[in-house]
Amino acid sequence: MTEQARLQRRILRTLVAVQVVGGVGNGAGLAVGVLLLREVSGSSGWAGMSTVMLTLGAALATVPLATLAVRAGRRPALATGWFLGAVGAAVVVLGADADSLPLVLVGLFLCGVSTASNLQSRFAAVDRAEPRHVGRSLALVTWATTVGAVLGPNLIGPGTTTARALGVPDLAGPLVFSCVAFAVAGTVVLVLLRPDPLPPARRDGIDVPVPRVRAALPHVRG
């Protein structure tokens, strides 16, 4: 096995672990976000804003995180997204406990940033992959995300128990798990995603343009 193959295997193992853990966090939060907003707002009309805020957070974080990846590497970019997601989940729990709709909305927005890291992990999986293994590397990381997303909603029951132990609303319980999962994912990235996938790719002569928000806007509109 070549040195590049060994490095790629190490990168993939780390990313698979991160995607499973992070996927659990995303799945747990997505499962209760709608119900939590309806409970806090007292109106079903606000329920749909859960998906809106999660999607908006992911969309607006994509270009800044990609820019950070180009300038500083995948590791700090991915970790930043996961840690912001952890902060967001904590804010949602605090907002639910305070019965504050604005806090819950802001928290959900920040939770959405974790989705941007989740998606950009797929690029990290192929930064150093050999051309014939790009598809396999991408599929493996995508599959790992699915595993986490399936496991996440199953935490609603344990989340209720956790919420009651902490003295917060029942529906906020799964977000406690999301907070922990995102924090663990970010920590694993910082500690274990070595070497950083992107800087070596650039040194090997791969042209990685710095993304710009203005360049992304036509794709958002179209």
N, CA and C of each residue as an Amber inpcrd file, in Angstrom:
protein
   666
   0.8460000  -1.1980000   0.0000000   0.0000000   0.0000000   0.0000000
   0.8810000   1.2490000   0.0000000   0.5580000   2.1940000  -0.8660000
   1.3460000   3.4180000  -0.9540000   1.0730000   4.3220000   0.2380000
   1.9780000   5.3020000   0.4420000   1.7920000   6.2510000   1.5380000
   0.5070000   7.0490000   1.3480000   0.2210000   7.4430000   0.1050000
  -1.0040000   8.2010000  -0.1510000  -2.2380000   7.3730000   0.1940000
  -2.2030000   6.0860000  -0.1280000  -3.3450000   5.2170000   0.1790000
  -3.5400000   5.0810000   1.6860000  -2.4330000   4.9920000   2.4280000
  -2.5390000   4.8970000   3.8900000  -3.1280000   6.1790000   4.4850000
  -2.6680000   7.3250000   3.9680000  -3.2000000   8.5990000   4.4560000
  -4.6840000   8.7270000   4.1380000  -5.0610000   8.3090000   2.9260000
  -6.4610000   8.4010000   2.5240000  -7.3340000   7.5000000   3.3830000
  -6.8320000   6.3200000   3.7130000  -7.6010000   5.4050000   4.5650000
  -7.8180000   6.0160000   5.9450000  -6.7820000   6.6640000   6.4820000
  -6.9050000   7.3050000   7.7920000  -7.9180000   8.4430000   7.7390000
  -7.8570000   9.2370000   6.6780000  -8.8020000  10.3460000   6.5180000
 -10.2320000   9.8180000   6.4400000 -10.4400000   8.7600000   5.6650000
 -11.7840000   8.2060000   5.5020000 -12.3240000   7.6410000   6.8100000
 -11.4770000   6.9550000   7.5690000 -11.9360000   6.4210000   8.8570000
 -12.4240000   7.5410000   9.7680000 -11.6640000   8.6210000   9.7940000
 -12.0500000   9.7540000  10.6380000 -13.3540000  10.3720000  10.1610000
 -13.4660000  10.5830000   8.8550000 -14.6670000  11.2200000   8.3140000
 -15.9080000  10.3510000   8.5000000 -15.7590000   9.0480000   8.3660000
 -16.9010000   8.1490000   8.5790000 -17.3910000   8.2590000  10.0180000
 -16.4630000   8.2510000  10.9630000 -16.8500000   8.3880000  12.3730000
 -17.5470000   9.7170000  12.6240000 -16.9980000  10.7760000  12.0500000
 -17.5850000  12.1080000  12.2290000 -18.9800000  12.1720000  11.6300000
 -19.1470000  11.5910000  10.4530000 -20.4440000  11.6530000   9.7880000
 -21.5130000  10.8700000  10.5420000 -21.1370000   9.7500000  11.1160000
 -22.1120000   8.9820000  11.9030000 -22.5450000   9.7780000  13.1310000
 -21.5580000  10.2960000  13.8670000 -21.8700000  11.0490000  15.0870000
 -22.6350000  12.3270000  14.7520000 -22.1360000  13.0750000  13.7680000
 -22.8190000  14.3100000  13.3810000 -24.1970000  14.0520000  12.8140000
 -24.3400000  12.9420000  12.0740000 -25.6460000  12.5930000  11.5260000
 -26.6610000  12.2960000  12.6100000 -26.2010000  11.6840000  13.6990000
 -27.0870000  11.4530000  14.8480000 -27.5920000  12.7830000  15.3890000
 -26.6870000  13.7490000  15.5080000 -27.0810000  15.0710000  15.9950000
 -28.0760000  15.7490000  15.0830000 -27.8180000  15.6860000  13.7780000
 -28.7460000  16.3080000  12.8260000 -30.0980000  15.6140000  12.8330000
 -30.0810000  14.2820000  12.8850000 -31.3350000  13.5360000  12.8760000
 -32.1770000  13.7970000  14.1060000 -31.5180000  13.8900000  15.2600000
 -32.2480000  14.1400000  16.5060000 -32.8930000  15.5160000  16.4970000
 -32.1580000  16.5120000  16.0310000 -32.6870000  17.8750000  16.0080000
 -33.7960000  18.0580000  14.9940000 -33.6040000  17.4780000  13.8080000
 -34.6040000  17.6200000  12.7540000 -35.9170000  16.9600000  13.1490000
 -35.8220000  15.8670000  13.9000000 -37.0260000  15.1140000  14.2610000
 -37.9650000  15.9070000  15.1630000 -37.4250000  16.7830000  16.0050000
 -38.2740000  17.4850000  16.9760000 -38.3780000  18.9860000  16.7180000
 -37.6240000  19.4910000  15.7460000 -37.6140000  20.9380000  15.5160000
 -38.9890000  21.5160000  15.2430000 -39.7450000  20.8420000  14.3960000
 -41.0850000  21.3240000  14.0370000 -41.9870000  21.3620000  15.2650000
 -41.9860000  20.2730000  16.0290000 -42.8430000  20.1970000  17.2180000
 -42.4240000  21.2130000  18.2750000 -41.1220000  21.4130000  18.4120000
 -40.6290000  22.3530000  19.4150000 -41.0370000  23.7810000  19.0780000
 -40.9380000  24.1450000  17.8020000 -41.3410000  25.5010000  17.4060000
 -42.8320000  25.7150000  17.6130000 -43.6200000  24.7050000  17.3140000
 -45.0640000  24.8430000  17.5240000 -45.3720000  25.0240000  19.0060000
 -44.6520000  24.2960000  19.8490000 -44.8910000  24.3950000  21.2920000
 -44.4740000  25.7590000  21.8330000 -43.3070000  26.2430000  21.4090000
 -42.8020000  27.5180000  21.9240000 -43.6190000  28.6900000  21.4060000
 -43.9910000  28.6470000  20.1220000 -44.7230000  29.7660000  19.5220000
 -46.2070000  29.7350000  19.8550000 -46.7290000  28.5490000  20.1430000
 -48.1570000  28.4160000  20.3870000 -48.9760000  28.4330000  19.1210000
 -48.3040000  28.2860000  17.9740000 -49.0060000  28.3440000  16.6920000
 -48.3780000  27.3590000  15.7140000 -49.2230000  26.6390000  14.9980000
 -48.7240000  25.7150000  13.9750000 -48.1040000  26.4600000  12.8050000
 -48.4480000  27.7350000  12.6650000 -47.9160000  28.5280000  11.5650000
 -46.4080000  28.6840000  11.6090000 -45.8300000  28.6090000  12.8060000
 -44.3830000  28.7570000  12.9450000 -43.6390000  27.4400000  12.7700000
 -44.3540000  26.3320000  12.7370000 -43.6990000  25.0210000  12.7340000
 -42.7560000  24.8470000  11.5460000 -43.1780000  25.3180000  10.3840000
 -42.3600000  25.1650000   9.1860000 -41.0600000  25.9380000   9.2140000
 -40.9480000  26.9080000  10.1320000 -39.7250000  27.7040000  10.2070000
 -38.5350000  26.8830000  10.6970000 -38.7870000  25.7330000  11.2690000
 -37.6790000  24.8750000  11.6900000 -36.8230000  24.4830000  10.4900000
 -37.4730000  23.9450000   9.4640000 -36.7440000  23.5550000   8.2570000
 -36.1410000  24.7640000   7.5650000 -36.8750000  25.8770000   7.5680000
 -36.3690000  27.1020000   6.9340000 -35.0690000  27.5530000   7.5860000
 -35.0430000  27.6170000   8.9020000 -33.8550000  28.1080000   9.6050000
 -32.6840000  27.1380000   9.4640000 -32.9510000  25.8440000   9.5320000
 -31.8820000  24.8610000   9.3440000 -31.2800000  24.9630000   7.9480000
 -32.1510000  25.0970000   6.9500000 -31.6790000  25.1960000   5.5690000
 -30.9340000  26.5000000   5.3340000 -31.4610000  27.5860000   5.8980000
 -30.8220000  28.8900000   5.7350000 -29.4340000  28.8960000   6.3760000
 -29.3260000  28.3100000   7.5580000 -28.0290000  28.2410000   8.2210000
 -27.0130000  27.4800000   7.3950000 -27.4400000  26.3600000   6.8290000
 -26.5390000  25.5610000   5.9940000 -26.1340000  26.3180000   4.7390000
 -27.1060000  26.9770000   4.1050000 -26.8240000  27.6790000   2.8520000
 -25.8750000  28.8560000   3.0500000 -26.1280000  29.6600000   4.0770000
 -25.3100000  30.8520000   4.2840000 -23.9230000  30.5230000   4.8300000
 -23.7650000  29.3580000   5.4190000 -22.4510000  28.9790000   5.9600000
 -21.5640000  28.3080000   4.9240000 -22.1460000  27.8730000   3.8240000
 -21.3960000  27.0660000   2.8610000 -20.1790000  27.7890000   2.2990000
 -20.3800000  28.9940000   1.7830000 -19.2650000  29.7210000   1.1660000
 -18.2180000  30.1490000   2.1950000 -18.6150000  30.7180000   3.3550000
 -17.5860000  31.0550000   4.3550000 -16.7660000  29.8470000   4.8060000
 -17.4100000  28.7020000   5.0040000 -16.6640000  27.5140000   5.4200000
 -15.7540000  27.0140000   4.3050000 -16.2250000  27.1070000   3.0630000
 -15.3810000  26.6970000   1.9380000 -14.1730000  27.6180000   1.8010000
 -14.3930000  28.9170000   2.0080000 -13.2860000  29.8720000   1.9590000
 -12.2720000  29.5830000   3.0560000 -12.7700000  29.2900000   4.2510000
 -11.8810000  28.9440000   5.3610000 -11.0970000  27.6750000   5.0540000
 -11.7460000  26.7200000   4.3960000 -11.0640000  25.4730000   4.0460000
  -9.9020000  25.7260000   3.0970000 -10.1170000  26.5870000   2.1090000
  -9.0620000  26.8870000   1.1440000  -7.9020000  27.6080000   1.8180000
  -8.2160000  28.4990000   2.7210000  -7.1750000  29.3220000   3.3410000
  -6.4710000  28.6310000   4.5040000  -7.2120000  27.8270000   5.2620000
  -6.6210000  27.2420000   6.4720000  -6.6550000  25.7220000   6.5000000
  -7.4260000  25.1110000   5.6010000  -7.5040000  23.6580000   5.5750000
  -8.8890000  23.1440000   5.9210000  -9.1370000  21.8970000   5.5600000
 -10.4400000  21.2960000   5.8420000 -10.6930000  21.1650000   7.3420000
  -9.6420000  20.8280000   8.1020000  -9.8380000  20.5440000   9.5210000
 -10.4620000  21.7150000  10.2710000  -9.8920000  22.9290000  10.2130000
 -10.5260000  24.0360000  10.9380000 -11.8940000  24.4050000  10.3790000
 -12.0830000  24.2530000   9.0710000 -13.3770000  24.6030000   8.4780000
 -14.4720000  23.6550000   8.9520000 -14.2050000  22.3570000   8.8740000
 -15.2100000  21.3840000   9.3030000 -15.4780000  21.4860000  10.7970000
 -14.4160000  21.6490000  11.5790000 -14.5920000  21.7540000  13.0310000
 -15.4130000  22.9820000  13.3950000 -15.1750000  24.0960000  12.7060000
 -15.9360000  25.3190000  12.9760000 -17.4270000  25.0900000  12.7710000
 -17.7780000  24.4300000  11.6790000 -19.1870000  24.1580000  11.4150000
 -19.8260000  23.2850000  12.4740000 -19.1030000  22.2500000  12.8940000
 -19.6580000  21.3600000  13.9170000 -19.7920000  22.0660000  15.2620000
 -18.7990000  22.8570000  15.6300000 -18.8690000  23.5550000  16.9190000
 -19.9730000  24.6130000  16.9260000 -20.1650000  25.2950000  15.7960000
 -21.2710000  26.2580000  15.7220000 -22.6110000  25.5340000  15.8320000
 -22.6880000  24.3410000  15.2620000 -23.8960000  23.5400000  15.4160000
 -24.1510000  23.1820000  16.8680000 -23.0790000  22.8620000  17.6040000
 -23.2200000  22.5460000  19.0330000 -23.7230000  23.7510000  19.8100000
 -23.1720000  24.9240000  19.4880000 -23.6470000  26.1580000  20.1290000
 -25.1240000  26.3730000  19.8080000 -25.4880000  26.1440000  18.5490000
 -26.8780000  26.3190000  18.1460000 -27.8240000  25.4040000  18.8940000
 -27.4440000  24.1380000  19.0450000 -28.2990000  23.2020000  19.7790000
 -28.4690000  23.6420000  21.2290000 -27.3840000  24.1410000  21.8240000
 -27.4770000  24.6350000  23.2060000 -28.4040000  25.8420000  23.2900000
 -28.3340000  26.7150000  22.2870000 -29.2030000  27.8980000  22.2630000
 -30.6660000  27.4800000  22.1200000 -30.9330000  26.4600000  21.3110000
 -32.3110000  25.9670000  21.1720000 -32.8340000  25.4660000  22.5170000
 -32.0150000  24.7150000  23.2360000 -32.4310000  24.2040000  24.5480000
 -32.7180000  25.3590000  25.5020000 -31.8330000  26.3550000  25.5080000
 -32.0460000  27.5220000  26.3700000 -33.3010000  28.2840000  25.9610000
 -33.5040000  28.4200000  24.6490000 -34.6890000  29.1190000  24.1590000
 -35.9730000  28.3980000  24.5170000 -35.9420000  27.0720000  24.4210000
 -37.1250000  26.2900000  24.7930000 -37.4150000  26.4300000  26.2790000
 -36.3630000  26.4160000  27.0880000 -36.5480000  26.5400000  28.5310000
 -37.0810000  27.9200000  28.9010000 -36.6400000  28.9480000  28.1540000
 -37.0870000  30.3190000  28.4220000 -38.3670000  30.6650000  27.6740000
 -38.8690000  29.6950000  26.8780000 -40.0580000  29.9250000  26.0600000
 -39.8540000  31.1250000  25.1390000 -38.6480000  31.2090000  24.5490000
 -38.2760000  32.3370000  23.6930000 -38.2030000  31.8860000  22.2430000
 -39.1420000  32.3410000  21.4290000 -39.1580000  31.9890000  20.0190000
 -37.9180000  32.5020000  19.2810000 -37.4960000  33.7660000  19.4820000
 -36.2900000  34.2450000  18.7810000 -35.0560000  33.4030000  19.0820000
 -34.8750000  33.0180000  20.3430000 -33.7080000  32.2020000  20.6920000
 -33.7460000  30.8420000  19.9900000 -34.9110000  30.2380000  19.9460000
 -35.0340000  28.9420000  19.2840000 -34.7180000  29.0750000  17.7980000
 -35.1980000  30.1380000  17.1680000 -34.9380000  30.3490000  15.7430000
 -33.4530000  30.5590000  15.4740000 -32.8090000  31.3760000  16.3000000
 -31.3650000  31.6070000  16.1430000 -30.5960000  30.3020000  16.3410000
 -31.0000000  29.5360000  17.3370000 -30.3410000  28.2620000  17.5900000
 -30.4780000  27.2970000  16.4280000 -31.6650000  27.2350000  15.8450000
 -31.8720000  26.3560000  14.6930000 -31.0320000  26.8050000  13.5050000
 -30.9070000  28.1190000  13.3350000 -30.0560000  28.6450000  12.2610000
 -28.6180000  28.1520000  12.4360000 -28.1010000  28.2490000  13.6590000
 -26.7330000  27.8000000  13.9260000 -26.6070000  26.2850000  13.7940000
 -27.6530000  25.5710000  14.1720000 -27.6420000  24.1180000  13.9680000
 -27.4710000  23.7810000  12.4880000 -28.0630000  24.6130000  11.6380000
 -27.9440000  24.3870000  10.2030000 -26.5180000  24.4610000   9.6970000
 -25.6640000  25.2110000  10.4020000 -24.2610000  25.3120000   9.9890000
 -23.5920000  23.9390000  10.0450000 -24.0280000  23.1060000  10.9730000
 -23.4570000  21.7570000  11.0560000 -23.7400000  20.9610000   9.7870000
 -24.8690000  21.2420000   9.1510000 -25.1940000  20.5580000   7.9000000
 -24.1980000  20.9210000   6.8120000 -23.7450000  22.1840000   6.8080000
 -22.7310000  22.5960000   5.8350000 -21.4460000  21.7990000   6.0300000
 -21.0480000  21.5900000   7.2860000 -19.8600000  20.7660000   7.5520000
 -20.0990000  19.3210000   7.1360000 -21.3020000  18.8440000   7.3990000
 -21.6580000  17.4860000   6.9990000 -21.4740000  17.3010000   5.4930000
 -21.9710000  18.2460000   4.7210000 -21.8850000  18.1490000   3.2650000
 -20.4570000  18.3400000   2.7680000 -19.7110000  19.2580000   3.3960000
 -18.3520000  19.5170000   2.9300000 -17.3900000  18.3960000   3.3000000
 -17.7920000  17.5400000   4.2250000 -16.9750000  16.3640000   4.5260000
 -16.8410000  15.4680000   3.3010000 -17.8090000  15.5250000   2.4180000
 -17.7540000  14.7030000   1.2080000 -16.6360000  15.1780000   0.2850000
 -16.4160000  16.4910000   0.2580000 -15.2950000  17.0070000  -0.5260000
 -13.9700000  16.6030000   0.1160000 -13.9250000  16.6550000   1.4450000
 -12.7070000  16.2500000   2.1530000 -12.3780000  14.7860000   1.8770000
 -13.4100000  13.9810000   1.6760000 -13.1990000  12.5510000   1.4400000
 -12.4920000  12.2790000   0.1200000 -12.5980000  13.1960000  -0.8260000
 -12.0070000  12.9500000  -2.1490000 -10.8350000  13.8730000  -2.4520000
 -10.4630000  14.7460000  -1.5240000  -9.3490000  15.6610000  -1.7750000
  -8.0700000  14.9190000  -2.1470000  -7.8060000  13.8110000  -1.4710000
  -6.5780000  13.0680000  -1.7180000  -6.8370000  11.6780000  -2.3110000
  -8.0670000  11.4230000  -2.7030000  -8.3900000  10.1070000  -3.2590000
  -7.7900000   9.9470000  -4.6520000  -7.3420000   8.7350000  -4.9520000
  -6.9000000   8.4360000  -6.3060000  -8.1180000   8.4980000  -7.2290000
  -7.9200000   8.9310000  -8.4700000  -9.0620000   9.0920000  -9.3890000
  -9.9740000   7.8730000  -9.4580000  -9.4010000   6.6780000  -9.4190000
 -10.2360000   5.4710000  -9.5370000 -11.0000000   5.1520000  -8.2560000
 -10.6640000   5.8490000  -7.1590000 -11.3270000   5.5920000  -5.8780000
 -12.2130000   6.7460000  -5.4130000 -12.3610000   7.7580000  -6.2490000
 -13.1550000   8.9250000  -5.8500000 -14.5970000   8.5340000  -5.5470000
 -15.2090000   7.7710000  -6.4300000 -16.6020000   7.3710000  -6.2360000
 -16.7970000   6.5570000  -4.9730000 -15.8810000   5.6370000  -4.7100000
 -15.9900000   4.7960000  -3.5180000 -15.8360000   5.6170000  -2.2430000
 -14.8820000   6.5400000  -2.2420000 -14.6660000   7.3810000  -1.0580000
 -15.8880000   8.2450000  -0.7750000 -16.4460000   8.8270000  -1.8300000
 -17.6260000   9.6790000  -1.6770000 -18.8180000   8.8720000  -1.1760000
 -18.9970000   7.6860000  -1.7440000 -20.1300000   6.8460000  -1.3470000
 -20.0190000   6.4110000   0.1120000 -18.8040000   6.1200000   0.5570000
 -18.6070000   5.6560000   1.9290000 -18.9910000   6.7290000   2.9410000
 -18.5580000   7.9580000   2.6900000 -18.8650000   9.0530000   3.6100000
 -20.3570000   9.3900000   3.5710000 -20.9500000   9.3430000   2.3860000
 -22.3870000   9.6040000   2.2680000 -23.1930000   8.5380000   3.0090000
 -22.7800000   7.2890000   2.8780000 -23.4550000   6.1920000   3.5900000
 -23.3760000   6.3880000   5.0970000 -22.2330000   6.8330000   5.5860000
 -22.0700000   7.0450000   7.0270000 -23.0430000   8.0990000   7.5360000
 -23.2860000   9.1310000   6.7340000 -24.2490000  10.1650000   7.1130000
 -25.6410000   9.5710000   7.2710000 -25.9930000   8.6690000   6.3610000
 -27.3090000   8.0340000   6.4080000 -27.4900000   7.2310000   7.6910000
 -26.4430000   6.5370000   8.1080000 -26.5090000   5.7520000   9.3470000
 -26.8410000   6.6540000  10.5290000 -26.1350000   7.7820000  10.6210000
 -26.3930000   8.7150000  11.7160000 -27.7860000   9.3040000  11.6590000
 -28.2360000   9.6320000  10.4390000 -29.5580000  10.2390000  10.2890000
 -30.6710000   9.2780000  10.6870000 -30.4530000   7.9790000  10.4670000
 -31.4530000   6.9790000  10.8540000 -31.4670000   6.7910000  12.3700000
 -30.2940000   6.8350000  12.9830000 -30.2080000   6.6330000  14.4300000
 -30.7420000   7.8290000  15.2170000 -30.5640000   9.0330000  14.6920000
 -30.9190000  10.2500000  15.4180000 -32.3440000  10.3150000  15.9300000
 -33.3490000  10.0930000  15.0670000 -34.7410000  10.1870000  15.5350000
 -35.0860000   9.1980000  16.6440000 -34.3200000   8.1280000  16.7750000
 -34.5830000   7.1470000  17.8330000 -34.1860000   7.6530000  19.2100000
 -33.6200000   8.8540000  19.2710000 -33.2200000   9.4260000  20.5540000
 -34.3250000  10.2690000  21.1890000 -35.4850000  10.3220000  20.5540000
 -36.5740000  11.1300000  21.1110000 -36.9830000  10.6100000  22.4900000
 -37.0990000   9.2910000  22.6290000 -37.4590000   8.7170000  23.9280000
 -36.4280000   9.0070000  25.0040000 -35.1570000   8.6340000  24.7740000
 -34.1190000   8.9740000  25.7540000 -33.9830000  10.4790000  25.9630000
 -34.2830000  11.2480000  24.9000000 -34.2030000  12.7040000  25.0260000
 -35.2110000  13.2430000  26.0190000 -36.3920000  12.6490000  26.0340000
 -37.4120000  13.0680000  26.9970000 -36.9470000  12.8220000  28.4270000
 -36.3440000  11.6590000  28.6380000 -35.8170000  11.3410000  29.9760000
 -34.7270000  12.3250000  30.3790000 -33.8480000  12.6320000  29.4310000
 -32.7620000  13.5800000  29.7000000 -33.3120000  14.9680000  29.9980000
 -34.3160000  15.3780000  29.2220000 -34.9080000  16.7040000  29.4230000
 -35.4990000  16.8350000  30.8230000 -36.1870000  15.8140000  31.2620000
 -36.7980000  15.8720000  32.5990000 -35.7350000  15.8920000  33.6920000
 -34.6310000  15.1890000  33.4430000 -33.5370000  15.2090000  34.4220000
 -32.8900000  16.5890000  34.5060000 -32.8710000  17.3050000  33.3750000
 -32.2660000  18.6390000  33.3350000 -33.2590000  19.7470000  33.6650000
 -34.5390000  19.3970000  33.7120000 -35.5480000  20.4020000  34.0190000
 -35.8960000  21.3040000  32.8610000 -35.7630000  20.7930000  31.6320000
 -36.1210000  21.5700000  30.4420000 -37.3010000  20.8800000  29.7630000
 -37.9790000  21.5520000  28.8210000 -39.1120000  20.9310000  28.1360000
 -38.7280000  19.6090000  27.4750000 -39.6710000  18.6850000  27.4440000
 -39.4050000  17.3500000  26.8990000 -38.8260000  17.3910000  25.4880000
 -39.3880000  18.2590000  24.6350000 -38.9590000  18.3020000  23.2440000
 -37.5580000  18.8730000  23.0730000 -37.0280000  19.4920000  24.1100000
 -35.6610000  20.0240000  24.0270000 -34.6240000  18.9400000  24.2980000
 -35.0600000  17.8060000  24.8420000 -34.1320000  16.7420000  25.1950000
 -33.2670000  16.2490000  24.0460000 -33.8680000  15.9260000  22.8820000
 -33.0390000  15.4660000  21.7720000 -31.9840000  16.4830000  21.3360000
 -32.2720000  17.7770000  21.5460000 -31.2840000  18.7980000  21.1820000
 -30.0740000  18.7560000  22.1080000 -30.2580000  18.2400000  23.3150000
 -29.1040000  18.0360000  24.2060000 -28.1620000  17.0190000  23.5740000
 -28.7380000  15.9400000  23.0280000 -27.9270000  14.9430000  22.3360000
 -27.2750000  15.5420000  21.0920000 -28.0190000  16.4060000  20.3870000
 -27.4450000  17.0690000  19.2100000 -26.2320000  17.9000000  19.5950000
 -26.3550000  18.6340000  20.6910000 -25.2570000  19.4720000  21.1680000
 -24.0120000  18.6300000  21.4440000 -24.2090000  17.5330000  22.1460000
 -23.0790000  16.6500000  22.4730000 -22.4990000  16.0280000  21.2040000
 -23.3790000  15.5740000  20.3080000 -22.9200000  14.9260000  19.0770000
 -22.1100000  15.8840000  18.2140000 -22.5960000  17.1180000  18.0570000
 -21.8680000  18.0980000  17.2470000 -20.5160000  18.4350000  17.8740000
 -20.4960000  18.5720000  19.1920000 -19.2380000  18.8840000  19.8820000
 -18.2380000  17.7410000  19.7250000 -18.7240000  16.5120000  19.8320000
 -17.8450000  15.3520000  19.6470000 -17.3230000  15.3070000  18.2140000
 -18.2110000  15.5580000  17.2410000 -17.7940000  15.5480000  15.8390000
 -16.7030000  16.5820000  15.5840000 -16.8850000  17.7910000  16.1060000
 -15.8790000  18.8330000  15.9280000 -14.5580000  18.4720000  16.5730000
 -14.6220000  17.8730000  17.7450000 -13.3980000  17.4800000  18.4510000
 -12.6570000  16.3740000  17.7050000 -13.4060000  15.4030000  17.1930000
 -12.7840000  14.3190000  16.4240000 -12.0840000  14.8760000  15.1920000
 -12.7210000  15.8250000  14.5220000 -12.0980000  16.4550000  13.3540000
 -10.7890000  17.1280000  13.7430000 -10.8160000  17.9230000  14.7960000
  -9.6190000  18.6570000  15.2130000  -8.4820000  17.7220000  15.6150000
  -8.8190000  16.6530000  16.3040000  -7.7800000  15.7820000  16.8650000
  -7.2960000  14.7290000  15.8640000  -8.2160000  14.1590000  15.0950000
  -7.8780000  12.9810000  14.3000000  -7.7780000  13.2080000  12.7970000
  -8.3280000  14.2960000  12.2730000  -8.2640000  14.5040000  10.8210000
  -6.8830000  15.0450000  10.4440000  -5.9190000  14.1460000  10.5040000
  -4.5300000  14.4880000  10.2030000  -3.9410000  13.3860000   9.3220000
  -3.2600000  13.7960000   8.2560000  -3.0170000  15.1720000   7.8210000
  -4.2890000  15.8090000   7.2710000  -4.2920000  17.1230000   7.2480000
  -5.4320000  17.8340000   6.6790000  -5.5360000  17.4780000   5.1990000
  -6.7210000  17.0760000   4.7300000  -6.8400000  16.6400000   3.3360000
  -6.5220000  17.7100000   2.3050000  -6.9280000  18.9540000   2.5390000
  -6.8520000  19.9480000   1.4720000  -5.4650000  20.5330000   1.2290000
  -4.7190000  20.9750000   2.2370000  -3.3950000  21.5370000   1.9490000
  -2.4810000  20.6100000   1.1610000  -2.4010000  19.3000000   1.4900000
  -1.5850000  18.4230000   0.6550000  -2.0800000  18.3730000  -0.7820000
  -3.3990000  18.4210000  -0.9770000  -3.9420000  18.3980000  -2.3320000
  -3.4720000  19.6110000  -3.1150000  -3.4140000  20.7650000  -2.4560000
  -2.9620000  21.9750000  -3.1290000  -1.4740000  21.8850000  -3.4410000
  -0.6930000  21.2990000  -2.5230000   0.7440000  21.1770000  -2.7710000
   1.0180000  20.2190000  -3.9220000   0.1050000  19.2810000  -4.1310000
   0.2800000  18.3290000  -5.2240000  -0.1000000  18.9240000  -6.5680000
  -0.4580000  20.1820000  -6.5690000  -0.7150000  20.8600000  -7.8310000
  -2.1630000  20.9430000  -8.2340000  -3.0710000  20.5480000  -7.3470000
  -4.4910000  20.6510000  -7.6600000  -4.9330000  22.0870000  -7.4500000
  -5.5560000  22.6660000  -8.4430000  -5.9860000  24.0570000  -8.3570000
  -7.2860000  24.1350000  -7.5720000  -7.2590000  24.8170000  -6.4370000
  -8.4520000  24.9670000  -5.5950000  -8.7990000  26.4450000  -5.5200000
  -9.7540000  26.9260000  -6.3270000 -10.0900000  28.3470000  -6.3050000
 -10.7550000  28.7510000  -5.0060000 -10.5040000  29.9890000  -4.5950000
 -11.1520000  30.5140000  -3.3950000 -12.5900000  30.8750000  -3.7420000
 -13.5860000  30.2780000  -3.0780000 -14.9850000  30.5610000  -3.3960000
 -15.3950000  31.9560000  -2.9580000 -16.3120000  32.5470000  -3.6970000
 -16.8350000  33.8630000  -3.3680000 -18.3530000  33.8040000  -3.3020000
 -18.9170000  34.5820000  -2.3830000 -20.3740000  34.6180000  -2.2420000
 -21.0200000  35.0960000  -3.5280000 -20.4330000  36.1170000  -4.1550000
 -21.0130000  36.6710000  -5.3840000 -21.0810000  35.6140000  -6.4790000
 -20.0680000  34.7660000  -6.5570000 -20.0600000  33.7190000  -7.5760000
 -21.1220000  32.6590000  -7.3040000 -21.4950000  32.4990000  -6.0340000
 -22.4770000  31.4690000  -5.6810000 -23.9130000  31.9270000  -5.9010000
 -24.1510000  33.2310000  -5.9140000 -25.5200000  33.7460000  -5.9860000
 -26.2960000  33.2760000  -7.2160000 -25.6930000  33.2670000  -8.4340000
 -26.4630000  32.7910000  -9.5870000 -26.9630000  31.3650000  -9.4210000
 -26.1790000  30.5220000  -8.7440000 -26.6010000  29.1380000  -8.5340000
 -27.7450000  29.0730000  -7.5360000 -27.7410000  29.9670000  -6.5430000
 -28.8270000  30.0140000  -5.5680000 -30.1180000  30.4460000  -6.2460000
 -30.0030000  31.4640000  -7.1200000 -31.2060000  31.9640000  -7.8010000
 -31.7450000  30.9500000  -8.8060000 -30.8010000  30.2750000  -9.5000000
 -31.2220000  29.4380000 -10.5970000 -31.5400000  28.0310000 -10.2400000
